[in-house]
Amino acid sequence: MNDYSEKGLLPAGLADMLPPEAAAEAAISDTLMRVFAGNGYQQVKPPLIEFEEHLLEGSGAALASKMFRVMDPVSHRMMGLRTDITLQVARIATTRMKQEARPLRLSYAGQVLRVYGSQLRPERQFAQAGVELIGPSEITADAELILLVAEALTALNITDFSLDLTLPNLVPTICNEMGIDADIATEAREALDHKDAAALDGYEPELSAILVALLKAAGPADQALAALQALELPERAAAQISDLRRLVVQIGVSAPELELTIDPGEYRGFEYQTGLSFTVFARNVRGELGRGGRYQLMDGESATGFTLFLDSLMRAVPAQSMENRLYLPFGTALEQGRSYRADGWQTLAGLSAETDIDAEARRLQCSHLLGLDGIQKLS
């Protein structure tokens, strides 16, 4: 292996982002942040690295195994590279912005790094963008976020997407109200999440009947709700189903075209969520586009939010045409180039006198060139 190939070798899960992908990701991030700002969400920018114990407080403990750690040579304290920005925004809300009026609407965009990837997302470094709605506990807050996701994806020209709603605490709530042993409750939750029908039959009859019914209920929102409401569940579990129904009804009124499904037993990826949660999918795109849900801040304050994954969004956004690359021959007036850029052209200027302007424009992959008679399209 020569020196050049060695320098180009990166650790597994890490990659250079080259043109035009880097520009495409930046454009997606800009579009998302404009949509978030237009809905009243103010942008914050947490640091990439901070003290380990702050990142692992409360709900952050669920992500401990994914975190890179380093020793701070200044303070001699352990620091962690963020694995998720949500918990940093939660820290900001409970400290620097504790006195700000509620509801507090915050947005963010940035890179995260993890020790290992997953089967669906092998990348260990990737970009996130999202929002957090701090304070309200009403179902209207959950509905606002789901509608905001739909608006953001539509702004990116992503049309074929769906949202899968879940209640990650439903099974633990059921087991707690039924007096089920904690270890058995954990096993049952995992079995339902893995869709292991055989394992679900192995519990006491009353619990098994509920778990199997939850497994069968997964599907389109209307059908799933009908199946869930037919179950005789303990009081607090039934209240979660009631909240889910009210959310689906409200979204149906505001955005009847939005495709909703329900999987009441899913909880992987929702380790710190405490209430209604959701995952966003797009047809023919590997992995989820994003996920979100309700959680609690360290001081007990209610919050809900979502995170979109820009690498997945790039696979879902329609391919952009390169039909606006205009070659400006050497010597083109600066003001002339500015006027074309103001009209939306991406200009590439010649740096020396060309012997064949047409050939040079093609070599630089331009779609048009500026000729004596104005802009000419290259065939």
C-alpha positions as CSV (number, residue, x, y, z in Angstrom):
1,M,0.0,0.0,0.0
2,N,1.5,3.3,-1.0
3,D,1.5,6.5,1.1
4,Y,-1.5,8.0,-0.9
5,S,-3.7,5.0,-0.4
6,E,-2.8,4.9,3.3
7,K,-3.8,8.5,3.7
8,G,-7.2,7.8,2.0
9,L,-8.0,5.0,4.4
10,L,-10.4,5.9,7.1
11,P,-11.8,3.9,10.1
12,A,-14.9,1.8,9.6
13,G,-18.0,3.9,9.7
14,L,-16.2,7.2,8.8
15,A,-16.0,8.7,5.3
16,D,-15.1,11.8,3.4
17,M,-18.1,13.5,1.9
18,L,-17.2,14.8,-1.6
19,P,-19.0,17.0,-4.2
20,P,-21.8,17.1,-4.9
21,E,-23.0,15.2,-1.8
22,A,-21.5,17.7,0.7
23,A,-23.3,20.6,-0.9
24,A,-26.5,18.5,-1.0
25,E,-26.3,17.8,2.7
26,A,-25.7,21.5,3.4
27,A,-28.7,22.5,1.3
28,I,-30.9,20.0,3.1
29,S,-29.8,21.3,6.5
30,D,-30.5,24.9,5.4
31,T,-34.0,24.0,4.2
32,L,-34.8,22.2,7.5
33,M,-33.6,25.1,9.6
34,R,-35.7,27.6,7.5
35,V,-38.8,25.5,8.1
36,F,-38.1,25.2,11.8
37,A,-37.5,28.9,12.2
38,G,-40.6,29.7,10.2
39,N,-42.6,27.7,12.9
40,G,-41.0,29.7,15.8
41,Y,-38.2,27.4,16.7
42,Q,-35.0,29.2,17.7
43,Q,-31.7,27.7,16.9
44,V,-29.1,26.7,19.5
45,K,-25.6,25.3,19.0
46,P,-24.3,23.0,21.7
47,P,-20.6,22.0,21.7
48,L,-19.4,18.8,20.1
49,I,-17.7,17.7,23.3
50,E,-18.5,18.3,27.0
51,F,-18.1,16.7,30.4
52,E,-19.0,13.1,30.3
53,E,-21.3,13.2,33.4
54,H,-23.5,15.9,31.8
55,L,-24.0,13.8,28.6
56,L,-24.9,10.7,30.7
57,E,-27.3,12.4,33.2
58,G,-30.8,11.0,33.4
59,S,-31.9,9.7,30.0
60,G,-28.4,10.0,28.6
61,A,-27.3,6.9,30.4
62,A,-29.1,4.8,27.8
63,L,-26.5,6.0,25.2
64,A,-23.4,5.4,27.4
65,S,-22.1,2.4,25.4
66,K,-22.1,4.5,22.2
67,M,-20.0,7.4,23.5
68,F,-16.4,8.1,22.7
69,R,-14.5,9.4,25.8
70,V,-11.3,11.5,26.1
71,M,-9.5,13.0,29.1
72,D,-9.5,16.8,29.2
73,P,-5.9,17.9,29.7
74,V,-7.0,21.2,31.2
75,S,-9.6,20.1,33.8
76,H,-8.3,16.5,34.1
77,R,-12.0,15.4,33.8
78,M,-13.4,12.8,31.4
79,M,-15.2,14.3,28.5
80,G,-17.6,12.7,26.0
81,L,-18.2,13.3,22.3
82,R,-21.9,13.7,21.8
83,T,-23.9,10.8,20.4
84,D,-27.1,12.7,20.2
85,I,-27.9,16.4,20.3
86,T,-31.3,16.1,21.9
87,L,-30.0,15.6,25.4
88,Q,-27.7,18.6,25.0
89,V,-30.7,20.8,24.1
90,A,-32.5,19.4,27.1
91,R,-29.5,20.5,29.3
92,I,-29.6,24.0,27.8
93,A,-33.4,24.2,28.5
94,T,-32.9,23.3,32.2
95,T,-29.9,25.6,32.8
96,R,-29.1,28.5,30.5
97,M,-32.7,28.9,29.4
98,K,-34.5,27.8,32.6
99,Q,-36.1,31.2,33.0
100,E,-37.3,31.5,29.4
101,A,-41.1,31.5,28.8
102,R,-42.7,28.2,28.1
103,P,-43.5,26.6,25.7
104,L,-39.8,26.9,24.7
105,R,-39.2,26.0,21.0
106,L,-35.6,25.2,20.1
107,S,-34.0,23.8,16.9
108,Y,-30.5,22.5,16.2
109,A,-28.3,20.9,13.5
110,G,-24.9,19.3,13.8
111,Q,-22.7,16.2,13.7
112,V,-22.7,13.3,16.2
113,L,-20.2,10.5,16.7
114,R,-20.8,7.0,18.0
115,V,-18.5,4.1,18.9
116,Y,-20.4,1.8,16.6
117,G,-23.1,1.9,14.0
118,S,-26.1,-0.2,13.5
119,Q,-27.2,-2.7,10.9
120,L,-29.4,-0.1,9.2
121,R,-27.0,2.8,9.8
122,P,-23.3,1.6,9.7
123,E,-22.1,5.2,9.7
124,R,-20.6,6.2,13.0
125,Q,-20.5,9.9,12.2
126,F,-23.5,11.6,10.7
127,A,-25.5,14.8,10.8
128,Q,-28.7,15.5,12.7
129,A,-31.3,18.3,12.6
130,G,-34.3,18.6,14.8
131,V,-36.4,20.5,17.3
132,E,-37.4,20.3,20.9
133,L,-40.7,21.6,22.4
134,I,-40.1,22.2,26.1
135,G,-42.9,22.6,28.6
136,P,-46.3,21.5,27.3
137,S,-47.7,18.1,28.1
138,E,-50.8,18.3,25.9
139,I,-51.3,16.1,22.9
140,T,-51.4,19.2,20.8
141,A,-47.7,19.5,21.3
142,D,-47.1,16.0,19.9
143,A,-49.4,16.8,17.0
144,E,-47.4,20.0,16.3
145,L,-44.2,18.1,15.9
146,I,-45.6,15.4,13.6
147,L,-47.1,18.1,11.4
148,L,-43.8,20.0,11.5
149,V,-42.0,16.8,10.3
150,A,-44.4,16.5,7.4
151,E,-43.9,20.2,6.5
152,A,-40.1,19.8,6.6
153,L,-40.1,16.7,4.4
154,T,-42.5,18.3,1.9
155,A,-40.1,21.3,1.7
156,L,-37.4,18.8,0.7
157,N,-39.8,17.4,-2.0
158,I,-40.0,14.1,-0.2
159,T,-43.6,12.9,-0.7
160,D,-43.7,9.2,-0.3
161,F,-43.2,8.9,3.5
162,S,-45.1,7.6,6.5
163,L,-45.0,8.0,10.3
164,D,-45.1,4.9,12.6
165,L,-46.5,5.8,16.0
166,T,-45.5,3.8,19.1
167,L,-46.0,3.7,22.9
168,P,-42.6,2.6,24.2
169,N,-43.8,2.5,27.8
170,L,-47.0,0.7,27.2
171,V,-45.8,-2.9,28.0
172,P,-43.9,-1.8,31.2
173,T,-47.1,0.1,32.3
174,I,-49.3,-3.0,31.7
175,C,-46.9,-5.3,33.5
176,N,-46.5,-2.9,36.4
177,E,-50.3,-2.5,36.8
178,M,-50.7,-6.3,36.6
179,G,-48.0,-6.9,39.2
180,I,-45.7,-8.7,36.8
181,D,-42.1,-9.4,38.0
182,A,-39.7,-6.7,36.6
183,D,-37.4,-9.3,34.9
184,I,-40.4,-11.0,33.2
185,A,-41.7,-7.6,32.1
186,T,-38.4,-6.8,30.5
187,E,-38.4,-10.1,28.7
188,A,-41.9,-9.6,27.5
189,R,-41.1,-6.1,26.2
190,E,-38.2,-7.4,24.2
191,A,-40.1,-10.3,22.8
192,L,-42.9,-8.0,21.6
193,D,-40.4,-5.6,20.1
194,H,-38.7,-8.5,18.2
195,K,-42.1,-9.8,17.1
196,D,-41.4,-13.2,18.7
197,A,-44.9,-14.7,18.7
198,A,-43.7,-18.0,20.2
199,A,-42.1,-16.3,23.2
200,L,-45.3,-14.2,23.8
201,D,-47.3,-17.4,24.3
202,G,-45.0,-18.5,27.1
203,Y,-46.3,-16.1,29.8
204,E,-49.3,-16.4,32.1
205,P,-52.5,-16.5,30.0
206,E,-53.8,-13.0,30.8
207,L,-50.5,-11.3,29.9
208,S,-49.9,-13.5,26.9
209,A,-53.4,-12.6,25.5
210,I,-52.6,-8.9,25.8
211,L,-49.1,-9.2,24.3
212,V,-50.4,-11.3,21.3
213,A,-53.2,-8.8,20.7
214,L,-50.6,-5.9,20.7
215,L,-48.5,-7.8,18.2
216,K,-51.5,-8.3,15.9
217,A,-52.6,-4.7,16.3
218,A,-49.7,-3.3,14.4
219,G,-50.7,-1.7,11.1
220,P,-52.5,1.2,9.6
221,A,-53.6,3.7,12.3
222,D,-57.4,3.2,12.0
223,Q,-57.2,-0.6,12.1
224,A,-54.6,-0.6,14.9
225,L,-56.6,1.8,17.1
226,A,-59.8,-0.3,16.7
227,A,-57.9,-3.4,17.8
228,L,-56.2,-1.5,20.7
229,Q,-59.4,0.0,22.0
230,A,-61.1,-3.4,22.0
231,L,-58.6,-4.6,24.6
232,E,-59.4,-4.6,28.3
233,L,-56.3,-2.9,29.7
234,P,-55.4,-1.5,33.2
235,E,-56.3,2.1,33.8
236,R,-53.0,3.8,33.0
237,A,-52.3,1.7,30.0
238,A,-55.8,2.4,28.7
239,A,-55.1,6.1,29.1
240,Q,-52.0,5.8,26.8
241,I,-54.2,4.3,24.2
242,S,-56.7,7.1,24.6
243,D,-54.0,9.7,24.1
244,L,-52.8,7.9,21.0
245,R,-56.4,7.9,19.6
246,R,-56.7,11.7,20.3
247,L,-53.4,12.3,18.5
248,V,-54.4,10.3,15.4
249,V,-57.8,12.1,15.3
250,Q,-56.2,15.5,15.5
251,I,-53.6,14.7,12.8
252,G,-56.4,13.3,10.7
253,V,-58.2,16.7,10.9
254,S,-55.1,18.8,10.2
255,A,-53.4,16.6,7.6
256,P,-55.8,13.9,6.3
257,E,-53.3,12.9,3.6
258,L,-50.6,12.0,6.1
259,E,-50.0,8.2,6.2
260,L,-49.9,7.0,9.8
261,T,-49.2,3.5,11.1
262,I,-49.1,2.2,14.7
263,D,-46.7,-0.4,16.2
264,P,-47.6,-0.3,19.9
265,G,-44.8,-2.6,21.1
266,E,-41.7,-0.9,19.4
267,Y,-39.2,0.6,21.8
268,R,-35.7,0.1,20.4
269,G,-34.3,3.5,19.7
270,F,-36.7,5.1,22.2
271,E,-34.6,4.3,25.3
272,Y,-35.2,7.7,26.9
273,Q,-38.8,8.4,25.6
274,T,-41.5,8.3,28.2
275,G,-44.6,8.7,26.1
276,L,-45.9,8.9,22.5
277,S,-43.1,8.4,20.0
278,F,-42.7,8.0,16.3
279,T,-40.4,6.9,13.5
280,V,-40.4,8.4,10.0
281,F,-39.9,6.2,7.0
282,A,-39.7,6.7,3.2
283,R,-40.4,4.2,0.5
284,N,-37.3,2.5,-0.9
285,V,-34.9,4.3,1.5
286,R,-32.7,2.3,3.9
287,G,-33.2,3.0,7.6
288,E,-35.4,5.6,9.2
289,L,-35.5,9.3,8.1
290,G,-35.9,10.3,11.7
291,R,-37.6,9.6,15.0
292,G,-39.0,11.5,17.9
293,G,-41.2,11.4,21.0
294,R,-42.0,12.6,24.5
295,Y,-39.5,12.6,27.3
296,Q,-38.8,14.3,30.6
297,L,-36.0,16.7,31.5
298,M,-33.8,16.2,34.5
299,D,-36.1,18.6,36.6
300,G,-39.2,16.6,35.6
301,E,-40.4,19.1,33.0
302,S,-42.2,17.6,30.1
303,A,-40.7,17.8,26.6
304,T,-41.1,16.4,23.2
305,G,-39.0,16.6,20.0
306,F,-37.7,14.8,16.9
307,T,-34.4,14.3,15.1
308,L,-34.0,13.9,11.4
309,F,-30.9,12.1,10.0
310,L,-29.4,13.9,7.1
311,D,-27.7,10.9,5.5
312,S,-31.1,9.1,5.2
313,L,-32.7,12.3,3.9
314,M,-30.1,12.5,1.2
315,R,-31.2,9.1,0.0
316,A,-34.9,10.2,0.0
317,V,-34.5,13.7,-1.6
318,P,-35.1,13.5,-5.4
319,A,-31.9,13.8,-7.4
320,Q,-31.1,17.4,-8.3
321,S,-30.4,18.4,-11.9
322,M,-27.1,19.9,-12.8
323,E,-28.8,22.1,-15.5
324,N,-27.7,25.4,-13.9
325,R,-23.9,25.2,-14.2
326,L,-22.8,28.0,-16.5
327,Y,-19.2,28.3,-17.8
328,L,-17.9,31.9,-18.0
329,P,-15.0,32.2,-20.5
330,F,-11.8,33.8,-19.3
331,G,-12.2,37.6,-19.2
332,T,-15.9,37.7,-18.5
333,A,-16.7,40.9,-16.6
334,L,-17.1,40.4,-12.8
335,E,-20.5,42.3,-12.8
336,Q,-21.8,40.0,-15.6
337,G,-21.0,36.9,-13.5
338,R,-22.7,38.4,-10.5
339,S,-25.8,39.1,-12.5
340,Y,-26.0,35.5,-13.6
341,R,-25.5,34.2,-10.1
342,A,-28.3,36.5,-8.9
343,D,-30.5,34.8,-11.4
344,G,-29.8,31.4,-9.9
345,W,-26.9,30.2,-12.1
346,Q,-23.9,28.4,-10.6
347,T,-21.0,29.9,-12.5
348,L,-17.5,28.5,-13.2
349,A,-15.1,31.1,-14.5
350,G,-12.2,30.3,-16.8
351,L,-8.8,31.1,-15.3
352,S,-6.8,31.4,-18.5
353,A,-7.6,32.0,-22.2
354,E,-9.3,28.9,-23.7
355,T,-8.4,27.4,-27.1
356,D,-11.7,25.6,-27.1
357,I,-14.3,27.1,-24.8
358,D,-16.9,24.4,-25.6
359,A,-14.5,21.6,-24.7
360,E,-13.4,23.3,-21.5
361,A,-17.0,23.8,-20.4
362,R,-17.8,20.1,-21.0
363,R,-14.6,19.1,-19.1
364,L,-15.8,21.0,-16.1
365,Q,-19.3,19.3,-16.4
366,C,-21.1,22.6,-17.1
367,S,-24.6,22.4,-18.6
368,H,-24.3,25.8,-20.4
369,L,-21.7,28.3,-21.5
370,L,-21.6,32.0,-22.1
371,G,-21.0,32.6,-25.8
372,L,-21.0,35.6,-28.1
373,D,-24.8,35.3,-28.5
374,G,-25.5,34.8,-24.8
375,I,-26.1,31.6,-22.8
376,Q,-25.9,28.4,-24.9
377,K,-27.0,25.0,-23.7
378,L,-24.5,22.2,-24.2
379,S,-26.0,19.2,-25.9
